[in-house]
Amino acid sequence: MLAHIEKLHTLAKADERLIVGLMSGTSLDGLDIALCKVSGHGKETKLVCKQFATKQYSNAFKKSVQQVFAKQNVSLDALCLLNAEIGILHGELVNQALNEWNVPKQNVDLIASHGQTIYHRPSSLHRNQNQLNSTLQIGDGDHIAAITGILTVSDFRQKHIAHGGEGAPLAMYGDYLLLSSAEEDRSLVNIGGIANITYIPSNSVFQDVICSDIGPGNTIMDALASRHTSLNYDKNASIAKQGNVNENLLSRLLSHAFLDLPLPKTTGPETFHIEWFESQLKDAKLLSMSVADQMATLNAFTANAIAKTINALPCETSVYISGGGAHNPLLVDNLYQLLSRPIHSTDQLGMNLDAKEAILFAVLANECVAGNQIAFQSNKQNQPNVSMGKISFPK
């Protein structure tokens, strides 16, 4: 048996694995790196996040990604180069983090790399049922494995699509394993660039889970902030707090057809972006609206879309939020007002609200290497019972 195959076999049988989970979202604020100790698999999975950091991206790197992100026409030369460059950069950032944490690389068993989403296009969005679901994440796993010397699992979404799913959201798998409750019905809402929800009834099986994208989270608000401030987000909702919600514009935004599609569904910045928002301003003859009023209305838009989804669930649930939007006090307050119930952080469940997505990909890598898929038996739409991720050996 070749040495790397033998090592993988040994790793699959081990009592526990030390896994680095990586997540780079559509907001492009940086690479989330979570160092996780994981034991077991399936419903027996136990995870402790030992370390977490977000490594900021340079402005030059952000611009390089933005040249190809969510665009119909891109340079193939730029796209091809970025696939390697992102893999190299992510590998270097992992090395930096491990060095800062004084964790020897030989102690780490796996890296779980989500990659950088460039385009997400399920058939439900392009409305042509004769076309396939498709998605593209770049940042080659072989480069990460070569630079770090650590076995790397990457490109998780393709297997989901190959078996009839839409490639997103994948949070349901890790949410179900780590955050299910025998006593409490839970709505787990992650507010990143796009907001998504995992609904887990108490004492449920995987078949009972509903996981879906909701609509825009921070993506349009971040773009608006980037155009008018030196920051790439509305820090502490300082802009939105100075404005007033325009109810006419809010009503127009909430009339978007995606919001009325049944769950589950997926979307991305390809659908909800700053140019779409500006088209709504133009159609409503509101181009002279102040930036503060625009931001306040966008904040209310995200909150209303989330609340509408939660209120349509089969029962009233406890609500736990994570992601960048959880740090937006006005957004959290708007949600509280719309839902009339407490809004909790996933920190209260022992899940770092900023590290959650990186942690969930560590769980998927653990299932890829050591799982047996028994926990994920389901015949529901967008819930294929598959092992996700491609394995890259360091040599």
Summary of the structure (lengths in Angstrom):
residues: 395
radius of gyration: 20.4
end to end distance: 15.1
largest distance: 69.0
contacts: 1383
relative contact order: 0.17
helix: 45%
strand: 21%
